[in-house]
Structures are given as structure tokens and as C-alpha cells.
Amino acid sequence: MAEDHGQEPQTGGVNPWLIAVSVMLATFMEVLDTAIATVALPYIAGSLSASTDEATWVLTSYLVANAVILPASNWFSLKFGRKRFLIICIIIFTISSFFCGAAPSLGFILVARVIQGAGGGALQPLSQAILLESFPPRKRGMAMAVFAFGVVVAPIIGPTLGGWLTDTYSWRYAFYINIPVGILAVYMVSRFVHDPSYIKNAKPKKFDGIGFGLLAVWIGCLQMILDKGQEDDWFGADWIRWATGILIIAFIWFVVYEWRKHRHALVDLHTLKDRNFAVGCLLIFFFGVSIYSTITLLPLFYQELLGYTAFSAGLMVGPRGFGAIIAMPIIGYLTNKWDARYLLTFGFIVFGLMSLAFGDVDLTIGPWTLFWPIVITGFALSFVFVPITTQCYATLRNEEIGNASGIFNLVRNIGGSIGISVAETLLTRRSALHQNEIVGKLPTASYWLQQQLANLGHFFAQHFGTANGAAAGQAAIYRQVLTQARLLAFVDVFRWIALLCFACVAVVWLFKKVQPGRKAAVAAH
């Protein structure tokens, strides 16, 4: 069968593994920074004399700028050259990281974070496109296993590293840590990465300003709604209804406008006509929902209900990274031997089963109770991310990968944002529901309850006086009710994540079969 030149590796004579390490550094730095900044948020608020609500814009401003640049990265790489554009993005990200760490005020750090987000937005799709083009199809599974190190492991070790840096030094070092990594990444990319011929000979179309503006509007509205929705009672707030209306109009206008422009569009949505790519985008959206929800919930559980510090909670969830690292060489090998749909089925089922294990938690668990479920979850995540990526791009030509990578990473990030927001909303709503249920079933006239109130009242009276003892005893009982309600809410959300993973198994089988180790695009045309 003839070679499909649309899938030949483009390395410029460089060992593809040197290219993999070079671009993985940039991806790892960008994803790690997002996770570290989340942990440092309360300290940033205190240091810059801002409220916690105001400090959340440190995250939001970054995410909006990041998401807007993601799908536009292909146009910029064609305009300036992919290698040059990648180096520029790393330099922008690194310099803005310094200014984030040195920020004297909230306004200063917000501006720096917007610039940092713009620089970091293109790092993931560019790195992924370079990796995929540097390896022949039969070796792309192993290449994506390396890329998964940055995407899957960085959010896991981020809270631990961020907690340690913040507690030991200052929150500013959560940003300063990017500087040496960025310098090394610039050196390695300039040394080992080369543009393929189609990039060098590209004549990019005129910049699609209307499409870019519409993209910025609907992504900005979406991020604001997700960040502030629960706090402002979602559609109970006028501004959220207005923002939702603007979001819907801008999104529909964007899709119709970009679809009609086709090859002259900022984002070529016609790539979604490829069945494997469309199914891959749907699955990576659900992957984003499930992994980011779990990454958010577990540290919260340890901190809110078990009283762990941020650093200790990060250590408890850290073993997930070991599971992912163990799985990488295995999944890289199996991707070239087995049908990726079987690997994905295994990954989603195991991740779902571990989510059910998290749903069996109670307030008596020890530090090591969830060690193995957390490790196995990390193992399963590699069996999800790597096969999705290889299947998603398997039937695309190299020329289509840059545009597709921007869409793919944008969908994953949106899934993550929605997953975090939905998880936090469900926790709040289910906690209130379970609180009402517990209070409704509490036998207020029972001898046991009255005895407990009397004992607690007597205990607190010794410290706060007789007049305040009874009220303090009732408050202690109420606190137990709130704790139990919160625990049941965590259990609910973990179990719903499990159901989502099991539902994804059915979606997996919508993929067209791609013969492992073969040039899939040949079979596709």
C-alpha cells in the first residue's frame, strides 16, 4: 500500500524523542502553573489586600485569555512559523510569570495573568501538533504517553508543589518556578524543533477578526457564568441571564460564520466532519469534566471534612501521578498492538469503579485508606487520554492537525471548567438537601439526643458560662449535621462521576476502527 505523505514524520533529522522532551517541557510548565495558582489563591488575596471573590479573577482572567488563543494558535503558527511562534509564546509566558510573582497589587497581577494566559494558550496545541507530526502513526501512542505526562500528571502534582512553595516560601514562588523551566524550554525548542515544509511554504489567509472577536465574547461569558454562577444563584441573577443570552448569540453566530468561511476561517470547524475527530472531541469533553471534577473534589474532601492542610491534602492525592507514570510505557506499547477502543473501555470502566470507591468514603478514613484507589485512578487516566488522542487524529492529515489540536484542547479545557463548576454547585445544593433530610429525620424528643445536648451543654458551660453552654451544645450538634450533609454530598458527586464514566464506554464504540500500527489515513480515504 502506498505511503500517505500526509502522515510522514517531520523531524528535520532530529531524534523525535528530543523533540518530545522539548515540547513536553512547555506543556508541563503551562498546565502545572494553572494547578499551582489555584492552591495559592487565598494567599494571593491576603497579600494583595483583596477578597477571595476578587482573587478568583486571577484564575478567570488567565483561563479566558488562554481559551481564546487555543483555537487561533494554528493561524498564528502559519503566519509566523510554528517554531518561532512557540518560542515567542514560551518567552511571553515566562516573562509574564515573573511579573505575576512580583505584582504589587491586584490590578497588576490581573494584567500579567491575561498576558500569561495569551502566551500559554498556544503551548498545548502547538506541542501536541509537533509531537504528532514528529512520529509515524505506529509510534504516536508512545508519543502521546509522553504528552500525557504534562496534561495528566501536572494537575496532580500541582497542588502538592504549590502548597509546599506557598507554605515554605511565598505564593510568589508559584510563578517564579516557571522562569528556569521556561528558559530551558526555549533553548531546547530552538535547538531541536524544526518547521515542516508545509508550514514554511504556508501562505496564511487574512486574519479573521470577526471570528476572533466572537470567540472571545462567548468564551468570556461562559467563564464568568461558570465562575460566579453558584455564588449569584445562577439564573436568579439578572446579569447571568443577560450573559447567557450574549453567550448563546455569540456562540451560534461564531459557529455559522466560521462554518461558512471554511478554509478562510480562524477555526476550520469542517474538521468535525471527520467522525473519529468528532467522537474524540466529545469524549475529551467528558474526560475534562470527570478528571477536573475529581482533582477538585478530593483535596476539598480532605481539607473541609478531615481538617488537612492544603499541602497535606496535596500529598494525599499525589499518588495519582505515580499511577499515571507507571501506565505511560504500558499504554504507549499497547496502543500499537491493540484496538484503542478496548483500551478506552478499560480506562473508563476502571476510572468509574475508582470513583465508586471514592463514593464509599466516611469521616473515619485514615491517610492511606484511599491510596490504592488514587493510584489506580492515575493508571486509568493514561488509558483514557492517550487512546482518545491517537484515535482522534488517526484519520487526519498532518496539515489538519494544527487546526484540530486547537479545537481538541479547547473542548477539553471547557469540559474541565464546566466539570469544576458543576461539581461545586452540586456539592452546595446536595449539602443543603441532605441537611434538610437529616434535620427532618432527627428525633428531637429522643432520650439519646437530649442526653447528648445535656452533656455538651455541661462541657461548654465550664468554658463559656452556664448561660452560653446550652447554645454552644446545640451549635456542636448542628455542626455535626452540616458535616454529615457535606459528606453525603461528596458521596453523591463521586457516584455521578462514576455514572458519567460508564456512559462514556458506549460513546467509545462510535469510533471507527483504526488498525494499530498502521497509517490510518490511508484506510480512511
Secondary structure, DSSP 8 states (H G I E B T S, - for coil): ----GGGS---TTS-HHHHHHHHHHHHHHHHHHHHHHHHHHHHHHHHTT--HHHHTHHHHHHHHHHHHHHHHHHHHHHHH-HHHHHHHHHHHHHHHHHHHHT-SSHHHHHHHHHHHHHHHHTHHHHHHHHHHHHS-GGGHHHHHHHHHIIIIIHHHHHHHHHHHHHHHT-TTHHHHTHHHHHHHHHHHHHHH----HHHHT-------HHHHHHHHHHHHHHHHHHHHTTTTTGGGSHHHHHHHHHHHHHHHHHHHHHHHHGGGSSS-GGGGGSHHHHHHHHHHHHHHHHHHHHHHHHHHHHHHTT---HHHHHHHHTHHHHHHHHHHHHHHHHTTTS-HHHHHHHHHHHHHHHHHHHTT--TT--TTTTHHHHHHHHHHHHHHHHHHHHHHHTTS-HHHHHHHHHHHHHHHHHHHHHHHHHHHHHHHHHHHHHHHHHHHH--TT-HHHHHHHHHHHHHHHHHH-HHHHHHHHHHHHHHHHHHHHHHHHHHHHHHHHHHHHHHHHHHHTTS----TTS-HHHHH-
